[in-house]
Amino acid sequence: MRIRPSARLLVLNRKRQLLLFRFEFRSGPLAGNIFWATPGGEVDPGESFEMAACRELREETGLAIDHPGPEIAQRTSTFRLPSGEMIEADDHFFIVEVDDLQVSNAEWTELERDILDTHRWWSATDLRAADEQVWPEDLADMLTGAGAWDRSGATD
């Protein structure tokens, strides 16, 4: 099984809300799967995780930065890509703080345009009470552990 290194972005606005995208697969091996996840993606050959984080943030949101915030977590998981390939993901998570962000899809790939259904800003309370699948499942705990959110949800 191929190991797929990737950079994931935990984009927080001034209200301490987290940006998540809703993925809805209507066809192919993942047809019927729906979940929310952070922006981010695979590290290209020759890229560092930090470089990939900056590129992915620009491609998926339109926001250009020179360096992501601190890497706060790393997770590995096994899952199926839209192509059907099973991979072991080596995900590195970076916090990026923004005052305001109007998400742009100008650099989205055809696949992203097909599966990214919408985006939303989530409060700590909303994320902990989510009734839809959110990946990674411990995202609220990850942000709490990094000091971005407190356990009570008082950052809402």
OpenMM code with the backbone's topology and positions (N, CA, C; nanometers):
from openmm import Vec3, app, unit

residues = "MET ARG ILE ARG PRO SER ALA ARG LEU LEU VAL LEU ASN ARG LYS ARG GLN LEU LEU LEU PHE ARG PHE GLU PHE ARG SER GLY PRO LEU ALA GLY ASN ILE PHE TRP ALA THR PRO GLY GLY GLU VAL ASP PRO GLY GLU SER PHE GLU MET ALA ALA CYS ARG GLU LEU ARG GLU GLU THR GLY LEU ALA ILE ASP HIS PRO GLY PRO GLU ILE ALA GLN ARG THR SER THR PHE ARG LEU PRO SER GLY GLU MET ILE GLU ALA ASP ASP HIS PHE PHE ILE VAL GLU VAL ASP ASP LEU GLN VAL SER ASN ALA GLU TRP THR GLU LEU GLU ARG ASP ILE LEU ASP THR HIS ARG TRP TRP SER ALA THR ASP LEU ARG ALA ALA ASP GLU GLN VAL TRP PRO GLU ASP LEU ALA ASP MET LEU THR GLY ALA GLY ALA TRP ASP ARG SER GLY ALA THR ASP".split()
positions = [
    Vec3(0.0851, -0.1178, 0.0000),
    Vec3(0.0000, 0.0000, 0.0000),
    Vec3(0.0896, 0.1240, 0.0000),
    Vec3(0.0556, 0.2180, -0.0848),
    Vec3(0.1331, 0.3407, -0.0977),
    Vec3(0.1090, 0.4332, 0.0212),
    Vec3(0.2172, 0.4939, 0.0701),
    Vec3(0.2050, 0.5975, 0.1732),
    Vec3(0.1904, 0.7311, 0.1018),
    Vec3(0.0896, 0.8062, 0.1390),
    Vec3(0.0587, 0.9349, 0.0751),
    Vec3(0.0771, 1.0465, 0.1767),
    Vec3(0.1911, 1.1182, 0.1698),
    Vec3(0.2097, 1.2318, 0.2607),
    Vec3(0.1190, 1.3469, 0.2198),
    Vec3(0.0586, 1.4121, 0.3174),
    Vec3(-0.0276, 1.5258, 0.2850),
    Vec3(-0.0227, 1.6315, 0.3940),
    Vec3(-0.0556, 1.7523, 0.3527),
    Vec3(-0.0647, 1.8675, 0.4431),
    Vec3(-0.2112, 1.9056, 0.4531),
    Vec3(-0.2593, 1.9231, 0.5759),
    Vec3(-0.3977, 1.9615, 0.6012),
    Vec3(-0.3977, 2.0947, 0.6749),
    Vec3(-0.4935, 2.1814, 0.6426),
    Vec3(-0.4993, 2.3156, 0.6986),
    Vec3(-0.6161, 2.3312, 0.7936),
    Vec3(-0.5867, 2.3766, 0.9134),
    Vec3(-0.6879, 2.4094, 1.0131),
    Vec3(-0.7017, 2.5612, 1.0102),
    Vec3(-0.7906, 2.6090, 0.9248),
    Vec3(-0.8082, 2.7519, 0.9021),
    Vec3(-0.9095, 2.8047, 1.0027),
    Vec3(-0.8638, 2.8968, 1.0878),
    Vec3(-0.9488, 2.9561, 1.1914),
    Vec3(-0.9694, 3.1040, 1.1624),
    Vec3(-1.0947, 3.1492, 1.1679),
    Vec3(-1.1209, 3.2915, 1.1503),
    Vec3(-1.1128, 3.3638, 1.2853),
    Vec3(-1.1376, 3.4939, 1.2848),
    Vec3(-1.1225, 3.5727, 1.4082),
    Vec3(-1.2224, 3.5329, 1.5167),
    Vec3(-1.3322, 3.4645, 1.4782),
    Vec3(-1.4283, 3.4139, 1.5761),
    Vec3(-1.3868, 3.2765, 1.6283),
    Vec3(-1.2707, 3.2279, 1.5840),
    Vec3(-1.2165, 3.0959, 1.6206),
    Vec3(-1.3007, 2.9834, 1.5611),
    Vec3(-1.3651, 3.0098, 1.4487),
    Vec3(-1.4409, 2.9080, 1.3776),
    Vec3(-1.3485, 2.8406, 1.2760),
    Vec3(-1.3712, 2.7126, 1.2533),
    Vec3(-1.2889, 2.6304, 1.1657),
    Vec3(-1.3549, 2.6125, 1.0295),
    Vec3(-1.2761, 2.6295, 0.9241),
    Vec3(-1.3258, 2.6103, 0.7875),
    Vec3(-1.3199, 2.4623, 0.7512),
    Vec3(-1.4343, 2.4081, 0.7109),
    Vec3(-1.4408, 2.2708, 0.6611),
    Vec3(-1.5152, 2.2694, 0.5282),
    Vec3(-1.4749, 2.1751, 0.4425),
    Vec3(-1.5419, 2.1530, 0.3150),
    Vec3(-1.6263, 2.0267, 0.3248),
    Vec3(-1.7407, 2.0287, 0.2581),
    Vec3(-1.8272, 1.9112, 0.2512),
    Vec3(-1.7975, 1.8375, 0.1213),
    Vec3(-1.7579, 1.7127, 0.1354),
    Vec3(-1.7275, 1.6264, 0.0221),
    Vec3(-1.8477, 1.5360, -0.0026),
    Vec3(-1.8969, 1.5342, -0.1258),
    Vec3(-2.0053, 1.4439, -0.1627),
    Vec3(-1.9678, 1.3738, -0.2923),
    Vec3(-1.9537, 1.2424, -0.2830),
    Vec3(-1.9150, 1.1612, -0.3980),
    Vec3(-2.0404, 1.1034, -0.4611),
    Vec3(-2.0654, 1.1428, -0.5848),
    Vec3(-2.1873, 1.1005, -0.6540),
    Vec3(-2.1643, 0.9821, -0.7465),
    Vec3(-2.0372, 0.9518, -0.7762),
    Vec3(-2.0073, 0.8414, -0.8676),
    Vec3(-1.8715, 0.7813, -0.8311),
    Vec3(-1.8385, 0.6719, -0.8957),
    Vec3(-1.7099, 0.6073, -0.8741),
    Vec3(-1.7062, 0.5224, -0.7482),
    Vec3(-1.5859, 0.4791, -0.7106),
    Vec3(-1.5705, 0.3884, -0.5964),
    Vec3(-1.6203, 0.4448, -0.4633),
    Vec3(-1.6296, 0.5765, -0.4504),
    Vec3(-1.6742, 0.6379, -0.3252),
    Vec3(-1.8183, 0.6885, -0.3322),
    Vec3(-1.8901, 0.6517, -0.4362),
    Vec3(-2.0281, 0.6992, -0.4540),
    Vec3(-2.1089, 0.6787, -0.3271),
    Vec3(-2.1794, 0.7847, -0.2870),
    Vec3(-2.2639, 0.7798, -0.1681),
    Vec3(-2.1951, 0.8275, -0.0410),
    Vec3(-2.0631, 0.8410, -0.0433),
    Vec3(-1.9912, 0.8895, 0.0752),
    Vec3(-2.0035, 1.0407, 0.0844),
    Vec3(-2.0355, 1.0879, 0.2048),
    Vec3(-2.0453, 1.2306, 0.2340),
    Vec3(-1.9752, 1.2555, 0.3661),
    Vec3(-1.8876, 1.3560, 0.3694),
    Vec3(-1.8199, 1.3923, 0.4937),
    Vec3(-1.7654, 1.5340, 0.4847),
    Vec3(-1.7289, 1.5881, 0.5995),
    Vec3(-1.6668, 1.7200, 0.6100),
    Vec3(-1.5193, 1.7004, 0.6418),
    Vec3(-1.4334, 1.7828, 0.5826),
    Vec3(-1.2890, 1.7719, 0.6085),
    Vec3(-1.2218, 1.9067, 0.5852),
    Vec3(-1.1007, 1.9154, 0.6336),
    Vec3(-1.0210, 2.0368, 0.6203),
    Vec3(-0.9686, 2.0506, 0.4779),
    Vec3(-0.9321, 2.1722, 0.4373),
    Vec3(-0.8601, 2.1870, 0.3116),
    Vec3(-0.7241, 2.1179, 0.3230),
    Vec3(-0.6698, 2.0790, 0.2109),
    Vec3(-0.5367, 2.0186, 0.2099),
    Vec3(-0.5288, 1.9060, 0.1100),
    Vec3(-0.4075, 1.8517, 0.0975),
    Vec3(-0.3889, 1.7438, 0.0021),
    Vec3(-0.2469, 1.6942, -0.0032),
    Vec3(-0.2215, 1.6138, -0.1025),
    Vec3(-0.0955, 1.5407, -0.1166),
    Vec3(0.0244, 1.6334, -0.1365),
    Vec3(0.1343, 1.5954, -0.0753),
    Vec3(0.2621, 1.6648, -0.0929),
    Vec3(0.3192, 1.6221, -0.2278),
    Vec3(0.3527, 1.7189, -0.3130),
    Vec3(0.4123, 1.6894, -0.4434),
    Vec3(0.5593, 1.6532, -0.4274),
    Vec3(0.6164, 1.5777, -0.5227),
    Vec3(0.7593, 1.5440, -0.5154),
    Vec3(0.8447, 1.6709, -0.5023),
    Vec3(0.9390, 1.6682, -0.4081),
    Vec3(1.0281, 1.7820, -0.3857),
    Vec3(0.9734, 1.8871, -0.2917),
    Vec3(0.8469, 1.8771, -0.2531),
    Vec3(0.7858, 1.9731, -0.1613),
    Vec3(0.8045, 1.9292, -0.0165),
    Vec3(0.8151, 2.0268, 0.0713),
    Vec3(0.8069, 1.9999, 0.2150),
    Vec3(0.6587, 2.0016, 0.2527),
    Vec3(0.6273, 1.9553, 0.3728),
    Vec3(0.4889, 1.9631, 0.4197),
    Vec3(0.4441, 2.1093, 0.4254),
    Vec3(0.5339, 2.1990, 0.4678),
    Vec3(0.5001, 2.3415, 0.4768),
    Vec3(0.4710, 2.4005, 0.3391),
    Vec3(0.5530, 2.3650, 0.2412),
    Vec3(0.5300, 2.4144, 0.1049),
    Vec3(0.3969, 2.3628, 0.0507),
    Vec3(0.3683, 2.2359, 0.0751),
    Vec3(0.2415, 2.1782, 0.0289),
    Vec3(0.1235, 2.2463, 0.0970),
    Vec3(0.1382, 2.2771, 0.2263),
    Vec3(0.0307, 2.3457, 0.2987),
    Vec3(-0.0004, 2.4800, 0.2329),
    Vec3(0.1021, 2.5557, 0.1994),
    Vec3(0.0813, 2.6860, 0.1343),
    Vec3(0.0153, 2.6697, -0.0022),
    Vec3(0.0634, 2.5744, -0.0817),
    Vec3(0.0062, 2.5517, -0.2147),
    Vec3(-0.1394, 2.5060, -0.2050),
    Vec3(-0.1652, 2.4084, -0.1191),
    Vec3(-0.3016, 2.3568, -0.1056),
    Vec3(-0.3979, 2.4649, -0.0568),
    Vec3(-0.3538, 2.5485, 0.0360),
    Vec3(-0.4384, 2.6566, 0.0854),
    Vec3(-0.4751, 2.7522, -0.0277),
    Vec3(-0.3766, 2.7880, -0.1090),
    Vec3(-0.4034, 2.8766, -0.2230),
    Vec3(-0.4968, 2.8099, -0.3235),
    Vec3(-0.4695, 2.6830, -0.3567),
    Vec3(-0.5508, 2.6137, -0.4570),
    Vec3(-0.6952, 2.5928, -0.4106),
    Vec3(-0.7145, 2.5645, -0.2830),
    Vec3(-0.8480, 2.5284, -0.2362),
    Vec3(-0.9287, 2.6428, -0.1771),
    Vec3(-0.8601, 2.7520, -0.1371),
    Vec3(-0.9343, 2.8644, -0.0787),
    Vec3(-0.9076, 2.9975, -0.1488),
    Vec3(-0.7977, 3.0073, -0.2233),
    Vec3(-0.7595, 3.1328, -0.2854),
    Vec3(-0.6672, 3.2174, -0.1994),
    Vec3(-0.6389, 3.1740, -0.0765),
    Vec3(-0.5533, 3.2500, 0.0147),
    Vec3(-0.4071, 3.2129, -0.0066),
    Vec3(-0.3238, 3.3124, -0.0400),
    Vec3(-0.1804, 3.2908, -0.0589),
    Vec3(-0.1054, 3.3343, 0.0663),
    Vec3(-0.0228, 3.2436, 0.1197),
    Vec3(0.0602, 3.2726, 0.2366),
    Vec3(0.2021, 3.2254, 0.2079),
    Vec3(0.2982, 3.2817, 0.2816),
    Vec3(0.4382, 3.2422, 0.2646),
    Vec3(0.4765, 3.1242, 0.3525),
    Vec3(0.4092, 3.1089, 0.4654),
    Vec3(0.4399, 2.9997, 0.5575),
    Vec3(0.3152, 2.9688, 0.6392),
    Vec3(0.2855, 2.8395, 0.6560),
    Vec3(0.1689, 2.8067, 0.7387),
    Vec3(0.2019, 2.8304, 0.8853),
    Vec3(0.1019, 2.8252, 0.9665),
    Vec3(0.1242, 2.8317, 1.1105),
    Vec3(0.1924, 2.7044, 1.1565),
    Vec3(0.1967, 2.6843, 1.2855),
    Vec3(0.2677, 2.5691, 1.3390),
    Vec3(0.2003, 2.4367, 1.3032),
    Vec3(0.2825, 2.3345, 1.2827),
    Vec3(0.2288, 2.1998, 1.2683),
    Vec3(0.1884, 2.1537, 1.4072),
    Vec3(0.0618, 2.1188, 1.4237),
    Vec3(0.0137, 2.0852, 1.5579),
    Vec3(-0.0184, 1.9382, 1.5764),
    Vec3(-0.0237, 1.8633, 1.4659),
    Vec3(-0.0576, 1.7217, 1.4793),
    Vec3(-0.0173, 1.6462, 1.3539),
    Vec3(-0.0071, 1.5157, 1.3718),
    Vec3(0.0186, 1.4235, 1.2607),
    Vec3(-0.0680, 1.3007, 1.2846),
    Vec3(-0.1338, 1.2540, 1.1793),
    Vec3(-0.2199, 1.1366, 1.1888),
    Vec3(-0.1915, 1.0450, 1.0706),
    Vec3(-0.2048, 0.9164, 1.0919),
    Vec3(-0.2017, 0.8215, 0.9810),
    Vec3(-0.3357, 0.7489, 0.9788),
    Vec3(-0.3817, 0.7215, 0.8588),
    Vec3(-0.5070, 0.6488, 0.8417),
    Vec3(-0.5037, 0.5804, 0.7059),
    Vec3(-0.5875, 0.4821, 0.6906),
    Vec3(-0.5994, 0.4109, 0.5644),
    Vec3(-0.7363, 0.4421, 0.5056),
    Vec3(-0.7359, 0.4812, 0.3786),
    Vec3(-0.8640, 0.5061, 0.3137),
    Vec3(-0.8514, 0.4915, 0.1631),
    Vec3(-0.9658, 0.4923, 0.0974),
    Vec3(-0.9732, 0.4771, -0.0480),
    Vec3(-0.9832, 0.6149, -0.1130),
    Vec3(-0.9030, 0.6361, -0.2159),
    Vec3(-0.9093, 0.7589, -0.2948),
    Vec3(-1.0241, 0.7497, -0.3956),
    Vec3(-1.0664, 0.8620, -0.4534),
    Vec3(-1.1719, 0.8572, -0.5552),
    Vec3(-1.1378, 0.7662, -0.6732),
    Vec3(-1.0087, 0.7438, -0.6980),
    Vec3(-0.9665, 0.6540, -0.8061),
    Vec3(-0.9901, 0.5077, -0.7711),
    Vec3(-1.0132, 0.4796, -0.6427),
    Vec3(-1.0289, 0.3427, -0.5962),
    Vec3(-0.9051, 0.2891, -0.5260),
    Vec3(-0.7921, 0.3579, -0.5415),
    Vec3(-0.6668, 0.3142, -0.4782),
    Vec3(-0.6760, 0.3267, -0.3260),
    Vec3(-0.6327, 0.2218, -0.2561),
    Vec3(-0.6215, 0.2260, -0.1098),
    Vec3(-0.4833, 0.2815, -0.0759),
    Vec3(-0.4798, 0.3775, 0.0174),
    Vec3(-0.3528, 0.4391, 0.0567),
    Vec3(-0.3441, 0.4480, 0.2088),
    Vec3(-0.2229, 0.4661, 0.2566),
    Vec3(-0.2024, 0.5019, 0.3960),
    Vec3(-0.1654, 0.6492, 0.3971),
    Vec3(-0.2525, 0.7306, 0.4522),
    Vec3(-0.2313, 0.8753, 0.4557),
    Vec3(-0.1413, 0.9114, 0.5738),
    Vec3(-0.0435, 0.9947, 0.5474),
    Vec3(0.0433, 1.0522, 0.6506),
    Vec3(0.0132, 1.2014, 0.6511),
    Vec3(-0.0862, 1.2411, 0.7312),
    Vec3(-0.1377, 1.3779, 0.7314),
    Vec3(-0.0710, 1.4617, 0.8395),
    Vec3(-0.0224, 1.5793, 0.7990),
    Vec3(0.0368, 1.6762, 0.8910),
    Vec3(-0.0548, 1.7983, 0.8922),
    Vec3(-0.0948, 1.8413, 1.0124),
    Vec3(-0.1936, 1.9471, 1.0288),
    Vec3(-0.1286, 2.0774, 1.0744),
    Vec3(-0.1645, 2.1871, 1.0073),
    Vec3(-0.1116, 2.3210, 1.0344),
    Vec3(-0.2259, 2.4153, 1.0662),
    Vec3(-0.2071, 2.5012, 1.1654),
    Vec3(-0.3057, 2.6047, 1.1961),
    Vec3(-0.2732, 2.7300, 1.1154),
    Vec3(-0.3750, 2.7840, 1.0505),
    Vec3(-0.3642, 2.9101, 0.9776),
    Vec3(-0.4750, 3.0002, 1.0299),
    Vec3(-0.4381, 3.1170, 1.0790),
    Vec3(-0.5366, 3.2118, 1.1318),
    Vec3(-0.5597, 3.3232, 1.0315),
    Vec3(-0.6871, 3.3540, 1.0083),
    Vec3(-0.7256, 3.4569, 0.9120),
    Vec3(-0.8229, 3.5533, 0.9776),
    Vec3(-0.8206, 3.6787, 0.9338),
    Vec3(-0.9208, 3.7739, 0.9807),
    Vec3(-1.0536, 3.7451, 0.9125),
    Vec3(-1.0461, 3.7318, 0.7821),
    Vec3(-1.1644, 3.7077, 0.7021),
    Vec3(-1.1187, 3.6332, 0.5776),
    Vec3(-1.2029, 3.5487, 0.5245),
    Vec3(-1.1658, 3.4728, 0.4051),
    Vec3(-1.2900, 3.4450, 0.3232),
    Vec3(-1.2899, 3.4926, 0.2010),
    Vec3(-1.3922, 3.4566, 0.1040),
    Vec3(-1.3321, 3.3446, 0.0197),
    Vec3(-1.3815, 3.2238, 0.0369),
    Vec3(-1.3256, 3.1078, -0.0324),
    Vec3(-1.3452, 3.1221, -0.1826),
    Vec3(-1.2363, 3.0996, -0.2565),
    Vec3(-1.2397, 3.1039, -0.4021),
    Vec3(-1.2164, 2.9632, -0.4567),
    Vec3(-1.2916, 2.9254, -0.5580),
    Vec3(-1.2711, 2.7965, -0.6230),
    Vec3(-1.1997, 2.8113, -0.7573),
    Vec3(-1.1354, 2.9246, -0.7802),
    Vec3(-1.0717, 2.9540, -0.9090),
    Vec3(-0.9649, 2.8516, -0.9479),
    Vec3(-0.8977, 2.7904, -0.8510),
    Vec3(-0.7915, 2.6944, -0.8825),
    Vec3(-0.8320, 2.5497, -0.8553),
    Vec3(-0.9596, 2.5256, -0.8345),
    Vec3(-1.0042, 2.3889, -0.8092),
    Vec3(-0.9872, 2.3028, -0.9336),
    Vec3(-0.9522, 2.1775, -0.9105),
    Vec3(-0.9446, 2.0804, -1.0193),
    Vec3(-1.0860, 2.0384, -1.0581),
    Vec3(-1.0971, 1.9664, -1.1684),
    Vec3(-1.2277, 1.9157, -1.2102),
    Vec3(-1.2860, 1.8234, -1.1034),
    Vec3(-1.2016, 1.7391, -1.0438),
    Vec3(-1.2482, 1.6496, -0.9376),
    Vec3(-1.3005, 1.7297, -0.8187),
    Vec3(-1.2264, 1.8331, -0.7772),
    Vec3(-1.2711, 1.9152, -0.6643),
    Vec3(-1.4042, 1.9825, -0.6949),
    Vec3(-1.4196, 2.0317, -0.8161),
    Vec3(-1.5466, 2.0951, -0.8544),
    Vec3(-1.6617, 1.9952, -0.8506),
    Vec3(-1.6294, 1.8691, -0.8749),
    Vec3(-1.7320, 1.7655, -0.8756),
    Vec3(-1.7709, 1.7199, -0.7349),
    Vec3(-1.6741, 1.7145, -0.6420),
    Vec3(-1.7028, 1.6552, -0.5107),
    Vec3(-1.7144, 1.7548, -0.3957),
    Vec3(-1.6565, 1.8746, -0.4094),
    Vec3(-1.6672, 1.9726, -0.3011),
    Vec3(-1.8019, 2.0416, -0.3141),
    Vec3(-1.8900, 2.0058, -0.2257),
    Vec3(-2.0282, 2.0476, -0.2325),
    Vec3(-2.0485, 2.1896, -0.1804),
    Vec3(-1.9853, 2.2210, -0.0668),
    Vec3(-1.9978, 2.3521, -0.0038),
    Vec3(-1.8890, 2.3646, 0.1021),
    Vec3(-1.8822, 2.4797, 0.1667),
    Vec3(-1.7931, 2.4970, 0.2809),
    Vec3(-1.8709, 2.5665, 0.3921),
    Vec3(-1.8151, 2.5573, 0.5120),
    Vec3(-1.8825, 2.6157, 0.6275),
    Vec3(-1.7787, 2.6449, 0.7351),
    Vec3(-1.8064, 2.7487, 0.8140),
    Vec3(-1.7249, 2.7804, 0.9314),
    Vec3(-1.7922, 2.7173, 1.0529),
    Vec3(-1.7172, 2.6352, 1.1277),
    Vec3(-1.7695, 2.5598, 1.2406),
    Vec3(-1.7150, 2.6149, 1.3716),
    Vec3(-1.8033, 2.6359, 1.4682),
    Vec3(-1.7593, 2.6700, 1.6038),
    Vec3(-1.7197, 2.5402, 1.6743),
    Vec3(-1.6538, 2.5533, 1.7877),
    Vec3(-1.6168, 2.4358, 1.8674),
    Vec3(-1.7420, 2.3580, 1.9070),
    Vec3(-1.8444, 2.4283, 1.9500),
    Vec3(-1.9684, 2.3637, 1.9913),
    Vec3(-2.0338, 2.2911, 1.8747),
    Vec3(-2.0398, 2.3564, 1.7583),
    Vec3(-2.0998, 2.2939, 1.6400),
    Vec3(-2.0257, 2.1664, 1.6008),
    Vec3(-1.8931, 2.1728, 1.6028),
    Vec3(-1.8149, 2.0564, 1.5614),
    Vec3(-1.8355, 1.9397, 1.6575),
    Vec3(-1.8373, 1.9698, 1.7869),
    Vec3(-1.8568, 1.8622, 1.8853),
    Vec3(-1.9965, 1.8002, 1.8768),
    Vec3(-2.0928, 1.8752, 1.8252),
    Vec3(-2.2303, 1.8262, 1.8147),
    Vec3(-2.2660, 1.7789, 1.6734),
    Vec3(-2.1687, 1.7738, 1.5843),
    Vec3(-2.1962, 1.7400, 1.4437),
    Vec3(-2.2662, 1.6056, 1.4313),
    Vec3(-2.3699, 1.6027, 1.3467),
    Vec3(-2.4375, 1.4757, 1.3216),
    Vec3(-2.3990, 1.4179, 1.1857),
    Vec3(-2.3080, 1.4850, 1.1164),
    Vec3(-2.2522, 1.4339, 0.9915),
    Vec3(-2.1078, 1.3913, 1.0179),
    Vec3(-2.0547, 1.3050, 0.9326),
    Vec3(-1.9173, 1.2574, 0.9463),
    Vec3(-1.8199, 1.3739, 0.9264),
    Vec3(-1.7268, 1.3887, 1.0188),
    Vec3(-1.6192, 1.4877, 1.0080),
    Vec3(-1.4880, 1.4124, 1.0198),
    Vec3(-1.3951, 1.4457, 0.9314),
    Vec3(-1.2649, 1.3791, 0.9351),
    Vec3(-1.1557, 1.4827, 0.9574),
    Vec3(-1.0576, 1.4550, 1.0450),
    Vec3(-1.0511, 1.3378, 1.1310),
    Vec3(-1.1523, 1.3491, 1.2449),
    Vec3(-1.1888, 1.2356, 1.2985),
    Vec3(-1.2934, 1.2320, 1.3998),
    Vec3(-1.2554, 1.3068, 1.5272),
    Vec3(-1.1272, 1.3189, 1.5558),
    Vec3(-1.0818, 1.3868, 1.6779),
    Vec3(-1.0394, 1.5309, 1.6517),
    Vec3(-1.0955, 1.5928, 1.5505),
    Vec3(-1.0572, 1.7282, 1.5106),
    Vec3(-1.0767, 1.8300, 1.6233),
    Vec3(-1.1882, 1.8232, 1.6949),
    Vec3(-1.2116, 1.9167, 1.8058),
    Vec3(-1.1066, 1.8975, 1.9148),
    Vec3(-1.0744, 1.7722, 1.9457),
    Vec3(-0.9713, 1.7450, 2.0462),
    Vec3(-0.8343, 1.7929, 1.9992),
    Vec3(-0.8070, 1.7797, 1.8706),
    Vec3(-0.6798, 1.8256, 1.8143),
    Vec3(-0.6652, 1.9771, 1.8352),
    Vec3(-0.7721, 2.0520, 1.8063),
    Vec3(-0.7674, 2.1976, 1.8224),
    Vec3(-0.7622, 2.2380, 1.9697),
    Vec3(-0.8303, 2.1615, 2.0539),
    Vec3(-0.8247, 2.1877, 2.1975),
    Vec3(-0.6839, 2.1619, 2.2495),
    Vec3(-0.6244, 2.0509, 2.2086),
    Vec3(-0.4887, 2.0175, 2.2507),
    Vec3(-0.3856, 2.1195, 2.2067),
    Vec3(-0.4111, 2.1859, 2.0947),
    Vec3(-0.3200, 2.2884, 2.0437),
    Vec3(-0.3451, 2.4251, 2.1077),
    Vec3(-0.4488, 2.4345, 2.1907),
    Vec3(-0.4807, 2.5608, 2.2559),
    Vec3(-0.5643, 2.6546, 2.1711),
    Vec3(-0.6106, 2.6092, 2.0554),
    Vec3(-0.6920, 2.6940, 1.9686),
    Vec3(-0.8359, 2.7036, 2.0178),
    Vec3(-0.8839, 2.5975, 2.0823),
    Vec3(-1.0172, 2.5936, 2.1410),
    Vec3(-1.0036, 2.5469, 2.2838),
    Vec3(-1.0998, 2.5862, 2.3679),
    Vec3(-1.0989, 2.5288, 2.5029),
    Vec3(-1.2037, 2.4184, 2.5109),
    Vec3(-1.1982, 2.3405, 2.6149),
    Vec3(-1.2847, 2.2225, 2.6267),
    Vec3(-1.4325, 2.2572, 2.6406),
    Vec3(-1.4639, 2.3748, 2.6910),
    Vec3(-1.6041, 2.4100, 2.7132),
    Vec3(-1.6725, 2.4622, 2.5869),
    Vec3(-1.5912, 2.4953, 2.4860),
    Vec3(-1.6498, 2.5568, 2.3665),
    Vec3(-1.6661, 2.7068, 2.3831),
    Vec3(-1.6021, 2.7639, 2.4855),
    Vec3(-1.6180, 2.9054, 2.5162),
    Vec3(-1.5600, 2.9965, 2.4090),
    Vec3(-1.4884, 2.9404, 2.3118),
    Vec3(-1.4347, 3.0227, 2.2041),
    Vec3(-1.5407, 3.0563, 2.1010),
    Vec3(-1.6614, 3.0031, 2.1184),
    Vec3(-1.7700, 3.0311, 2.0216),
    Vec3(-1.8073, 3.1774, 2.0242),
] * unit.nanometer
topology = app.Topology()
chain = topology.addChain("A")
for resn in residues:
    res = topology.addResidue(resn, chain)
    for name in ("N", "CA", "C"):
        topology.addAtom(name, app.Element.getBySymbol(name[0]), res)
